[in-house]
Protein backbone atom coordinates (compact mmCIF):
# COMPACT_ATOMS: atom_id res chain seq x y z
CA UNK A 1 0.00 0.00 0.00
CA UNK A 2 1.54 3.30 -1.05
CA UNK A 3 1.16 6.36 1.07
CA UNK A 4 1.24 9.65 -0.75
CA UNK A 5 3.31 12.29 0.94
CA UNK A 6 1.24 15.36 1.63
CA UNK A 7 2.84 18.56 0.45
CA UNK A 8 3.12 21.32 2.98
CA UNK A 9 0.72 24.18 2.42
CA UNK A 10 2.80 26.52 4.57
CA UNK A 11 4.40 29.18 2.38
CA UNK A 12 8.15 29.41 2.89
CA UNK A 13 9.94 32.76 2.69
CA UNK A 14 12.27 33.51 -0.18
CA UNK A 15 15.79 32.41 0.60
CA UNK A 16 14.66 30.12 3.40
CA UNK A 17 17.61 27.83 2.81
CA UNK A 18 19.97 30.69 3.62
CA UNK A 19 18.04 31.37 6.81
CA UNK A 20 18.27 27.69 7.70
CA UNK A 21 22.04 27.66 7.17
CA UNK A 22 22.43 30.81 9.24
CA UNK A 23 20.25 29.42 12.04
CA UNK A 24 22.25 26.20 12.07
CA UNK A 25 25.55 28.08 12.40
CA UNK A 26 24.13 30.28 15.15
CA UNK A 27 22.86 27.23 17.05
CA UNK A 28 26.27 25.55 16.76
CA UNK A 29 28.00 28.72 17.98
CA UNK A 30 25.68 28.93 20.98
CA UNK A 31 26.27 25.25 21.77
CA UNK A 32 30.03 25.80 21.52
CA UNK A 33 29.81 28.75 23.91
CA UNK A 34 27.83 26.63 26.38
CA UNK A 35 30.35 23.79 26.21
CA UNK A 36 33.29 26.17 26.69
CA UNK A 37 31.56 27.71 29.70
CA UNK A 38 31.05 24.25 31.21
CA UNK A 39 34.70 23.37 30.53
CA UNK A 40 35.76 26.58 32.25
CA UNK A 41 33.75 25.74 35.35
CA UNK A 42 35.08 22.16 35.41
CA UNK A 43 38.68 23.28 34.78
CA UNK A 44 38.56 25.40 37.96
CA UNK A 45 36.76 22.78 40.06
CA UNK A 46 38.14 21.91 43.49
CA UNK A 47 38.26 18.17 42.75
CA UNK A 48 41.18 17.05 40.62
CA UNK A 49 39.09 14.25 39.09
CA UNK A 50 36.62 16.77 37.67
CA UNK A 51 39.43 18.92 36.24
CA UNK A 52 41.05 15.89 34.59
CA UNK A 53 37.73 14.67 33.17
CA UNK A 54 37.14 18.12 31.65
CA UNK A 55 40.61 18.10 30.13
CA UNK A 56 40.09 14.61 28.67
CA UNK A 57 36.75 15.66 27.16
CA UNK A 58 38.27 18.83 25.68
CA UNK A 59 41.09 16.81 24.12
CA UNK A 60 38.60 14.29 22.69
CA UNK A 61 36.67 17.15 21.13
CA UNK A 62 39.87 18.59 19.67
CA UNK A 63 40.72 15.20 18.14
CA UNK A 64 37.23 14.88 16.66
CA UNK A 65 37.49 18.34 15.12
CA UNK A 66 40.91 17.57 13.66
CA UNK A 67 39.61 14.31 12.19
CA UNK A 68 36.75 16.20 10.56
CA UNK A 69 39.16 18.79 9.13
CA UNK A 70 41.33 16.01 7.71
CA UNK A 71 38.27 14.25 6.26
CA UNK A 72 37.22 17.46 4.49
CA UNK A 73 40.77 18.07 3.19
CA UNK A 74 41.13 14.50 1.98
CA UNK A 75 37.76 14.65 0.21
CA UNK A 76 38.81 17.83 -1.57
CA UNK A 77 42.22 16.45 -2.55
CA UNK A 78 40.55 13.26 -3.77
CA UNK A 79 38.64 15.32 -6.34
CA UNK A 80 41.83 16.92 -7.71
CA UNK A 81 43.80 14.97 -10.29
CA UNK A 82 47.16 13.81 -8.88
CA UNK A 83 49.03 15.88 -11.50
CA UNK A 84 47.23 19.06 -10.39
CA UNK A 85 47.62 18.66 -6.62
CA UNK A 86 49.91 21.14 -4.83
CA UNK A 87 53.50 20.09 -4.34
CA UNK A 88 55.09 19.99 -0.90
CA UNK A 89 58.40 21.64 -0.09
CA UNK A 90 61.29 19.38 0.99
CA UNK A 91 60.75 20.39 4.64
CA UNK A 92 57.05 19.51 4.42
CA UNK A 93 57.85 16.17 2.79
CA UNK A 94 60.28 15.34 5.59
CA UNK A 95 57.67 16.29 8.20
CA UNK A 96 55.15 14.02 6.47
CA UNK A 97 57.61 11.12 6.45
CA UNK A 98 58.45 11.71 10.14
CA UNK A 99 54.74 11.69 11.07
CA UNK A 100 54.17 8.56 9.03
CA UNK A 101 57.09 6.77 10.68
CA UNK A 102 56.03 7.89 14.17
CA UNK A 103 52.45 6.74 13.72
CA UNK A 104 53.39 3.43 12.15
PAZAPA-4460 file (N, C-alpha, C; in steps of 0.05 Angstrom, whole numbers, plus 32768, in hexadecimal, padded with zeros to 4 digits):
% residues 104
    n_x    n_y    n_z   ca_x   ca_y   ca_z    c_x    c_y    c_z   seq   type   mol
   8011   7FE9   8000   8000   8000   8000   8012   8019   8000     1      X     A
   800E   802A   7FED   801F   8042   7FEB   8011   8059   7FF9     2      X     A
   8021   8068   8007   8017   807F   8015   8022   8098   8007     3      X     A
   8010   80A9   7FFE   8019   80C1   7FF1   8022   80D5   8006     4      X     A
   8038   80E2   8001   8042   80F6   8013   8033   8110   800E     5      X     A
   8028   811A   8023   8019   8133   8021   802C   814A   801F     6      X     A
   8028   815C   800C   8039   8173   8009   8031   8188   801D     7      X     A
   8044   8195   8028   803E   81AA   803C   8031   81C2   802E     8      X     A
   801D   81CC   803B   800E   81E4   8030   8019   81FD   803D     9      X     A
   802D   81FB   804E   8038   8212   805B   804B   8220   8048    10      X     A
   8046   823A   8042   8058   8248   8030   8073   824D   803D    11      X     A
   8088   8248   802F   80A3   824C   803A   80AD   8267   802F    12      X     A
   80BC   8276   803F   80C7   828F   8036   80DC   828B   8021    13      X     A
   80E0   829F   8010   80F5   829E   7FFC   8110   829C   800B    14      X     A
   8121   828C   8000   813C   8288   800C   813C   8279   8026    15      X     A
   8127   8268   802B   8125   825A   8044   813D   8248   8049    16      X     A
   8149   823E   8034   8160   822D   8038   8177   823C   8045    17      X     A
   817B   8255   803C   818F   8266   8048   818A   826B   8066    18      X     A
   8170   826F   806C   8169   8273   8088   816E   825A   8098    19      X     A
   8169   8243   808C   816D   822A   809A   818B   8226   809F    20      X     A
   819C   822C   808C   81B9   8229   808F   81C2   823C   80A5    21      X     A
   81B9   8255   80A5   81C1   8268   80B9   81B8   825F   80D5    22      X     A
   819F   8256   80D7   8195   824C   80F1   81A5   8235   80FB    23      X     A
   81AD   8223   80E9   81BD   820C   80F1   81D8   8215   80FD    24      X     A
   81E5   8228   80EF   81FF   8232   80F8   81FC   8240   8113    25      X     A
   81E7   8250   8116   81E3   825E   812F   81DE   824A   8146    26      X     A
   81CE   8235   8141   81C9   8221   8155   81E3   8212   815D    27      X     A
   81F4   820C   8149   820D   81FF   814F   8220   8212   815F    28      X     A
   8220   822B   8159   8230   823E   8168   8227   8241   8184    29      X     A
   820C   8241   8188   8202   8243   81A4   8208   8229   81B3    30      X     A
   8206   8212   81A6   820D   81F9   81B3   822B   81F9   81BB    31      X     A
   823C   8203   81A9   8259   8204   81AE   825E   8216   81C7    32      X     A
   8251   822D   81C8   8254   823F   81DE   824C   8231   81F8    33      X     A
   8236   8223   81F8   822D   8215   8210   8241   81FF   8219    34      X     A
   824B   81F1   8206   825F   81DC   820C   8278   81E8   8218    35      X     A
   8282   81FE   820C   829A   820B   8216   8295   8216   8232    36      X     A
   827E   8220   8237   8277   822A   8252   8278   8213   8266    37      X     A
   826D   81FD   825F   826D   81E5   8270   8289   81DB   8275    38      X     A
   829A   81DB   8260   82B6   81D3   8263   82C5   81E6   8276    39      X     A
   82BF   8200   8273   82CB   8214   8285   82C4   820F   82A2    40      X     A
   82AB   8209   82A7   82A3   8203   82C3   82B1   81E9   82CD    41      X     A
   82B1   81D5   82BC   82BE   81BB   82C4   82DC   81BE   82C7    42      X     A
   82E8   81CF   82B6   8306   81D2   82B8   830E   81DF   82D2    43      X     A
   82FD   81EE   82DE   8303   81FC   82F7   82F6   81EE   830F    44      X     A
   82ED   81D6   830C   82DF   81C8   8321   82F3   81C0   8337    45      X     A
   82EA   81BD   834F   82FB   81B6   8366   8305   8199   8364    46      X     A
   82F5   8187   8359   82FD   816B   8357   830E   8167   833E    47      X     A
   8325   815A   8343   8338   8155   832C   832B   8143   8318    48      X     A
   831B   8130   8320   830E   811D   830E   82FC   812C   82FA    49      X     A
   82EE   8140   8303   82DC   814F   82F1   82ED   815F   82DE    50      X     A
   8303   816B   82E7   8315   817A   82D5   8320   8168   82BF    51      X     A
   8329   8151   82C7   8335   813E   82B4   8320   8134   82A0    52      X     A
   8308   812E   82A9   82F3   8125   8297   82EC   813B   8283    53      X     A
   82EC   8154   828C   82E7   816A   8279   82FD   816C   8264    54      X     A
   8316   8169   826D   832C   816A   825B   832B   8153   8246    55      X     A
   8324   813B   8250   8322   8124   823D   830C   8129   8229    56      X     A
   82F5   8134   8232   82DF   8139   821F   82E6   814F   820B    57      X     A
   82F5   8163   8214   82FD   8179   8202   8311   816D   81ED    58      X     A
   8323   815C   81F5   8336   8150   81E2   8328   813E   81CF    59      X     A
   8314   812F   81D8   8304   811E   81C6   82F6   812F   81B1    60      X     A
   82EB   8145   81BA   82DD   8157   81A7   82F1   8162   8192    61      X     A
   8309   816A   819C   831D   8174   8189   8325   815F   8175    62      X     A
   8328   8146   817D   832E   8130   816B   8318   812C   8157    63      X     A
   82FF   812D   815F   82E9   812A   814D   82E8   8140   8139    64      X     A
   82EE   8159   8141   82EE   816F   812E   8304   816C   811A    65      X     A
   831C   8163   8123   8332   815F   8111   832C   8149   80FD    66      X     A
   8320   8134   8106   8318   811E   80F4   8305   8128   80DF    67      X     A
   82F2   8139   80E6   82DF   8144   80D3   82ED   8156   80BF    68      X     A
   8300   8167   80C9   830F   8178   80B7   831F   8167   80A3    69      X     A
   832B   8152   80AC   833B   8140   809A   8328   8132   8086    70      X     A
   8310   812A   808F   82FD   811D   807D   82F5   8130   8067    71      X     A
   82F0   8149   806E   82E8   815D   805A   82FF   8162   8046    72      X     A
   8318   8165   8051   832F   8169   8040   8334   8152   802D    73      X     A
   8332   813A   8038   8337   8122   8028   8321   811F   8012    74      X     A
   8308   8126   8018   82F3   8125   8004   82F9   8139   7FEE    75      X     A
   8302   8151   7FF5   8308   8165   7FE1   8320   815C   7FCF    76      X     A
   8335   8152   7FDC   834C   8149   7FCD   8346   8131   7FBC    77      X     A
   8333   8120   7FC5   832B   8109   7FB5   831D   8111   7F9A    78      X     A
   8312   8129   7F9A   8305   8132   7F81   8318   8140   7F6E    79      X     A
   8331   8145   7F77   8345   8152   7F66   8356   813D   7F59    80      X     A
   835B   813F   7F40   836C   812B   7F32   8388   812C   7F3F    81      X     A
   8395   8115   7F42   83AF   8114   7F4E   83C3   8128   7F42    82      X     A
   83C2   812B   7F28   83D5   813E   7F1A   83D0   815B   7F21    83      X     A
   83B8   8161   7F2B   83B1   817D   7F30   83B2   8184   7F4E    84      X     A
   83B7   8170   7F5F   83B8   8175   7F7C   83D1   8186   7F82    85      X     A
   83CF   8196   7F98   83E6   81A7   7F9F   83FE   8196   7FA8    86      X     A
   8416   81A0   7FA2   842E   8192   7FA9   8437   819B   7FC5    87      X     A
   8444   8189   7FD4   844E   8190   7FEE   846B   8197   7FEC    88      X     A
   8474   81A9   7FFD   8490   81B1   7FFE   84A0   819A   800B    89      X     A
   84BA   8199   8008   84CA   8184   8014   84C6   8181   8032    90      X     A
   84C3   8198   8040   84BF   8198   805D   84A4   818B   8064    91      X     A
   8490   8192   8054   8475   8186   8058   8475   8168   8053    92      X     A
   8483   8160   803E   8485   8143   8038   8492   8134   804F    93      X     A
   84A8   8140   805A   84B6   8133   8070   84A3   8131   8088    94      X     A
   8494   8146   808E   8481   8146   80A4   846C   8130   80A0    95      X     A
   8463   812D   8087   844F   8118   8081   845B   80FD   8086    96      X     A
   8473   80F8   807D   8480   80DE   8081   8485   80D9   809F    97      X     A
   848C   80EE   80AE   8491   80EA   80CB   8477   80E3   80D9    98      X     A
   8461   80F0   80D2   8447   80EA   80DD   843E   80CD   80D6    99      X     A
   8443   80C6   80BD   843B   80AB   80B5   844B   8096   80C3   100      X     A
   8465   809B   80C7   8476   8087   80D6   846E   8086   80F3   101      X     A
   8468   809D   80FF   8461   809E   811B   8446   8090   8121   102      X     A
   8433   8092   810E   8419   8087   8112   8417   806A   8109   103      X     A
   842C   8060   80FB   842C   8045   80F3   841C   8041   80DA   104      X     A
***
